[in-house]
Amino acid sequence: MKWLGGGLLAALLALPAAWADDPPKAKDKDKETLKDDSALSPKERYAALVKEYRAKQQELRTAYQKAKDDEEKQKIVKDFDGLGGQFADRFARLVEDDPKGPAGTEALFWILQNVRDNAAARDKATEKVKALVADTPLKDLVAKLKGLRGAPPAVLDAALARAEKDEKDPQAGDLVAWVATSGPMSPAGKKAADRMLDKYPDHPGVDQVVAMLARTAGKDAEARLKGLLEKDSKRVKAAASLALARTLADKVDGLADTPAEADKVVADAAKYFTTAIDLYKDNPEKKKTAEIELNAMQHLRIGKEALDIKGPDLDGKAFKLSDYRGKVVLLDFWGNW
């Protein structure tokens, strides 16, 4: 069952979740399950369609958990993946019936978010979203786009073009940040990240953009981050210092068999953590996070002596981790909520 993607499997096993806030409940409960929903208002139709879709998702999750073998599970996963396509036409009709209303817009984004196997429906929705991106006031546009995950490249391109066109608008930076973080590996996303750092270096979204750059730049990550340390913006320098420290710290556990090399990397990472802590002195939350991560890297990494733990065992008897020094110890941390 190698083809079973982790993301799809997680979605199948997870509790029902929507890509946006729960839709409002329809007034007539009996009408919510009717496929002939023309008697409902656009708002009620959208609520009823989403409810029906989620019910179908839950049916498939339940079936998956009860499946007896991999072949049956694969079939259920395939059905789950194609479920959005079964609803595409009905959501598309709602878009046509309420082209400028909030329900029609929600339905439009729903298609992009949930329909995978109906290229025609996705392409048509993409064109409509591109038009929406071009015409909607920026203050409203950013709010609409924030719930959209996995935006098509054409939508990212349109959003970046709109941000460039209206770059003097106060909301343009928000739109650039959305493009940069929504499609970090796409041409538009990479261009948006560069634009963010050059044009909006003090924007709150810079922290997330820099963190994402560190994760997606591959072998060039360290060089890119060091380059950002030369920027004039304090926010960019702080974000780059923290990202660079984390990038180096991630290497440490893999160097457990070469302590001298591990210590060198730790020293380099500590330098950047310290810089980040200093630059974030006016941001208590970020500062505290950097301090915690620095301490963990220096004292809790592989090869270091474990901190002593004191507490009661399952029988209520007090114990200390140091009581077992020299023995192999398995610690199982768990909670019950």
PLY file of the C-alpha trace (Angstrom):
ply
format ascii 1.0
element vertex 337
property float x
property float y
property float z
element edge 336
property int vertex1
property int vertex2
end_header
0.00 0.00 0.00
2.89 2.31 -0.81
0.74 4.73 -2.76
-1.31 5.64 0.30
-0.14 9.20 1.01
0.41 10.23 4.61
-1.59 13.42 4.18
-4.60 11.66 2.72
-4.45 8.90 5.33
-4.31 11.51 8.08
-7.32 13.26 6.58
-9.21 9.99 6.41
-8.57 9.14 10.04
-8.98 12.64 11.45
-12.15 14.01 12.94
-14.32 15.91 10.45
-12.72 19.23 9.60
-13.47 21.94 7.10
-11.09 24.23 5.23
-12.89 27.24 6.67
-15.18 28.07 9.54
-18.28 25.95 10.00
-21.05 27.18 7.71
-24.28 28.47 9.23
-26.96 25.91 9.87
-29.90 25.75 7.52
-33.21 26.63 9.11
-35.11 23.63 7.76
-33.29 20.51 8.96
-35.27 18.25 6.63
-34.10 20.19 3.57
-30.40 19.90 4.38
-30.05 16.43 2.91
-32.03 17.07 -0.25
-30.00 17.09 -3.46
-32.73 19.20 -5.05
-31.87 22.19 -2.88
-33.31 24.93 -5.09
-35.86 25.83 -2.40
-33.09 26.92 -0.05
-31.40 30.30 0.07
-27.76 30.39 -1.18
-26.56 30.52 2.42
-28.68 27.51 3.37
-27.68 25.60 0.24
-24.00 26.03 1.05
-24.56 24.89 4.64
-26.55 21.85 3.50
-23.98 20.84 0.89
-21.08 21.08 3.33
-23.01 19.10 5.93
-23.80 16.36 3.44
-20.19 16.26 2.25
-18.88 15.92 5.79
-21.35 13.16 6.54
-20.05 11.24 3.53
-16.48 11.80 4.73
-17.36 10.40 8.13
-18.98 7.35 6.56
-15.75 6.62 4.71
-13.61 7.18 7.83
-15.77 4.71 9.73
-15.55 2.22 6.88
-11.77 2.58 6.75
-11.43 1.85 10.45
-13.54 -1.29 10.02
-11.79 -2.47 6.81
-10.31 -5.95 7.06
-7.42 -5.76 4.59
-5.24 -3.38 2.59
-7.17 -3.89 -0.63
-10.40 -2.76 0.99
-8.61 0.20 2.61
-7.14 1.27 -0.72
-10.58 1.29 -2.30
-11.96 3.42 0.55
-9.07 5.87 0.28
-9.69 6.16 -3.46
-13.37 6.88 -2.79
-12.39 9.45 -0.15
-10.02 11.19 -2.53
-12.70 11.41 -5.20
-15.51 12.49 -2.92
-15.11 16.17 -3.72
-15.66 15.46 -7.39
-19.06 13.96 -6.64
-20.16 17.30 -5.20
-18.40 19.54 -7.72
-21.39 20.13 -9.99
-23.70 21.06 -7.13
-21.24 23.55 -5.68
-20.64 24.90 -9.19
-24.39 25.49 -9.63
-24.38 27.46 -6.40
-21.52 29.57 -7.76
-23.54 30.29 -10.90
-26.71 31.08 -8.93
-24.96 33.37 -6.44
-22.03 34.77 -8.48
-21.32 37.82 -6.33
-22.78 36.68 -3.03
-20.88 35.29 -0.03
-22.32 31.79 -0.45
-21.26 31.65 -4.10
-17.77 32.79 -3.16
-17.52 30.19 -0.40
-18.64 27.52 -2.86
-16.02 28.67 -5.35
-13.22 28.31 -2.83
-14.67 25.00 -1.67
-14.21 23.58 -5.17
-10.55 24.59 -5.27
-10.01 23.15 -1.81
-11.79 19.82 -2.15
-12.12 18.77 -5.79
-9.11 16.79 -7.01
-10.33 14.57 -9.82
-12.46 16.97 -11.89
-10.06 19.12 -13.87
-12.83 20.96 -15.70
-14.47 22.05 -12.43
-11.15 23.14 -10.93
-10.12 25.04 -14.06
-13.44 26.87 -14.20
-13.23 27.72 -10.50
-9.65 28.89 -10.94
-10.64 31.34 -13.66
-13.41 32.74 -11.48
-11.06 33.12 -8.52
-8.55 34.92 -10.74
-11.29 37.39 -11.68
-12.19 37.77 -8.02
-8.53 38.45 -7.17
-8.42 41.18 -9.79
-11.61 42.96 -8.72
-11.99 42.55 -4.95
-10.75 45.33 -2.65
-7.49 44.22 -1.06
-8.79 44.51 2.49
-11.50 41.96 1.64
-9.39 39.85 -0.70
-6.77 38.85 1.85
-9.46 37.68 4.27
-11.04 35.54 1.55
-7.75 33.95 0.48
-6.47 33.10 3.95
-8.63 29.99 4.19
-7.47 28.62 0.84
-4.85 25.89 1.15
-3.00 24.50 -1.84
-3.93 27.37 -4.15
-3.42 26.68 -7.89
-0.36 28.35 -9.44
-2.62 30.55 -11.58
-4.26 31.98 -8.46
-0.86 32.63 -6.85
0.27 34.40 -10.03
-2.88 36.52 -10.09
-2.55 37.44 -6.42
1.09 38.48 -6.81
0.26 40.52 -9.91
-2.50 42.28 -7.95
-0.11 43.03 -5.08
2.45 44.46 -7.49
-0.20 46.58 -9.20
-1.48 48.03 -5.93
1.79 48.00 -4.01
1.00 51.33 -2.32
-2.14 49.88 -0.76
-1.58 49.14 2.97
-2.90 45.61 2.42
-0.47 44.77 -0.40
2.08 43.37 2.03
-0.53 40.99 3.44
-1.25 39.69 -0.04
2.45 39.21 -0.83
2.89 37.34 2.45
-0.04 35.07 1.56
1.48 34.19 -1.80
4.92 33.56 -0.28
3.61 31.21 2.40
0.88 29.50 0.35
3.11 28.44 -2.53
6.71 28.53 -1.28
7.97 26.16 -3.97
6.13 27.83 -6.86
7.72 30.55 -9.02
5.18 33.05 -7.70
5.86 32.01 -4.10
9.61 32.41 -4.47
9.20 35.77 -6.14
6.79 36.86 -3.42
9.27 35.86 -0.70
11.96 38.02 -2.31
9.52 40.88 -2.70
8.44 40.53 0.91
12.01 40.84 2.18
12.82 43.76 -0.12
9.61 45.80 -0.04
8.02 44.87 3.30
10.92 43.94 5.63
9.06 45.12 8.74
5.81 43.32 7.95
4.71 40.78 10.64
4.60 38.09 7.94
8.37 38.27 7.51
8.92 35.83 10.39
6.88 33.11 8.68
8.36 33.86 5.26
11.92 33.52 6.56
11.08 30.32 8.47
9.54 28.83 5.33
12.52 29.89 3.24
14.76 27.98 5.67
12.68 24.84 5.16
12.43 25.03 1.38
15.82 26.35 0.26
17.49 22.94 0.66
21.27 22.95 0.60
21.23 26.71 -0.06
19.34 27.48 3.15
22.33 28.48 5.25
23.74 30.75 2.55
20.35 32.40 1.97
19.84 33.00 5.68
23.34 34.40 6.17
22.64 36.75 3.29
19.55 38.03 5.11
21.69 38.91 8.13
23.13 41.71 6.00
19.71 43.35 5.65
19.03 46.61 7.46
15.72 45.45 8.91
15.88 44.34 12.53
12.90 42.02 11.98
14.56 40.31 9.02
17.83 39.91 10.93
16.04 38.47 13.95
14.02 36.00 11.90
17.09 34.97 9.88
19.19 34.51 13.05
16.58 32.27 14.64
16.03 30.28 11.44
19.76 29.82 10.94
20.20 28.72 14.57
17.43 26.15 14.13
18.88 24.92 10.85
22.23 24.26 12.52
20.66 22.80 15.66
18.77 20.26 13.53
22.13 18.83 12.47
23.43 18.21 15.97
21.71 14.92 16.84
23.05 13.40 13.63
26.59 14.13 14.85
26.37 12.13 18.07
29.20 9.83 16.93
31.52 12.78 16.26
31.41 14.85 19.46
34.04 17.37 18.36
32.11 18.20 15.19
28.84 18.33 17.13
30.35 20.79 19.61
31.46 23.03 16.75
27.99 23.09 15.23
26.48 23.74 18.65
28.80 26.69 19.14
27.82 28.15 15.76
24.12 27.64 16.44
24.44 29.14 19.91
25.92 32.27 18.38
22.86 32.76 16.19
20.45 31.87 18.99
22.13 34.52 21.14
21.82 37.08 18.36
18.13 36.23 17.94
17.54 36.55 21.69
19.11 40.00 21.66
17.16 41.15 18.59
13.91 39.83 20.05
14.37 41.62 23.37
11.23 43.64 22.67
9.27 40.51 21.75
9.02 38.43 24.97
7.37 35.44 23.30
9.97 35.08 20.54
12.79 35.80 22.98
11.59 33.08 25.37
11.25 30.59 22.53
14.82 31.20 21.40
16.10 30.86 24.97
14.31 27.54 25.45
15.64 26.15 22.18
19.18 27.28 22.97
19.05 25.58 26.37
17.64 22.38 24.86
20.37 22.23 22.22
23.15 22.81 24.74
21.93 20.50 27.50
19.35 18.02 26.18
20.89 16.77 22.96
22.06 13.23 22.29
25.28 12.49 24.14
24.58 14.82 27.05
23.80 13.63 30.54
20.08 13.54 31.10
18.68 15.96 33.66
17.59 14.28 36.85
13.87 13.58 37.13
12.06 13.14 40.43
8.54 11.91 40.96
6.26 9.03 42.01
6.11 5.80 40.02
2.85 3.99 39.21
2.73 2.64 42.75
3.23 6.07 44.27
6.80 5.33 45.34
9.20 8.27 44.96
12.08 7.75 42.56
14.85 9.68 40.81
16.22 9.03 37.34
19.71 9.07 38.81
18.80 5.95 40.85
19.08 4.03 37.59
22.43 5.41 36.47
24.39 2.79 34.55
21.26 0.94 33.47
19.26 1.12 30.24
16.21 3.25 30.94
13.11 3.78 28.79
11.11 6.87 29.71
7.49 6.90 28.60
5.86 10.33 28.93
2.12 10.25 28.47
-0.98 12.15 29.37
-4.69 11.54 29.67
-7.16 14.32 28.84
0 1
1 2
2 3
3 4
4 5
5 6
6 7
7 8
8 9
9 10
10 11
11 12
12 13
13 14
14 15
15 16
16 17
17 18
18 19
19 20
20 21
21 22
22 23
23 24
24 25
25 26
26 27
27 28
28 29
29 30
30 31
31 32
32 33
33 34
34 35
35 36
36 37
37 38
38 39
39 40
40 41
41 42
42 43
43 44
44 45
45 46
46 47
47 48
48 49
49 50
50 51
51 52
52 53
53 54
54 55
55 56
56 57
57 58
58 59
59 60
60 61
61 62
62 63
63 64
64 65
65 66
66 67
67 68
68 69
69 70
70 71
71 72
72 73
73 74
74 75
75 76
76 77
77 78
78 79
79 80
80 81
81 82
82 83
83 84
84 85
85 86
86 87
87 88
88 89
89 90
90 91
91 92
92 93
93 94
94 95
95 96
96 97
97 98
98 99
99 100
100 101
101 102
102 103
103 104
104 105
105 106
106 107
107 108
108 109
109 110
110 111
111 112
112 113
113 114
114 115
115 116
116 117
117 118
118 119
119 120
120 121
121 122
122 123
123 124
124 125
125 126
126 127
127 128
128 129
129 130
130 131
131 132
132 133
133 134
134 135
135 136
136 137
137 138
138 139
139 140
140 141
141 142
142 143
143 144
144 145
145 146
146 147
147 148
148 149
149 150
150 151
151 152
152 153
153 154
154 155
155 156
156 157
157 158
158 159
159 160
160 161
161 162
162 163
163 164
164 165
165 166
166 167
167 168
168 169
169 170
170 171
171 172
172 173
173 174
174 175
175 176
176 177
177 178
178 179
179 180
180 181
181 182
182 183
183 184
184 185
185 186
186 187
187 188
188 189
189 190
190 191
191 192
192 193
193 194
194 195
195 196
196 197
197 198
198 199
199 200
200 201
201 202
202 203
203 204
204 205
205 206
206 207
207 208
208 209
209 210
210 211
211 212
212 213
213 214
214 215
215 216
216 217
217 218
218 219
219 220
220 221
221 222
222 223
223 224
224 225
225 226
226 227
227 228
228 229
229 230
230 231
231 232
232 233
233 234
234 235
235 236
236 237
237 238
238 239
239 240
240 241
241 242
242 243
243 244
244 245
245 246
246 247
247 248
248 249
249 250
250 251
251 252
252 253
253 254
254 255
255 256
256 257
257 258
258 259
259 260
260 261
261 262
262 263
263 264
264 265
265 266
266 267
267 268
268 269
269 270
270 271
271 272
272 273
273 274
274 275
275 276
276 277
277 278
278 279
279 280
280 281
281 282
282 283
283 284
284 285
285 286
286 287
287 288
288 289
289 290
290 291
291 292
292 293
293 294
294 295
295 296
296 297
297 298
298 299
299 300
300 301
301 302
302 303
303 304
304 305
305 306
306 307
307 308
308 309
309 310
310 311
311 312
312 313
313 314
314 315
315 316
316 317
317 318
318 319
319 320
320 321
321 322
322 323
323 324
324 325
325 326
326 327
327 328
328 329
329 330
330 331
331 332
332 333
333 334
334 335
335 336
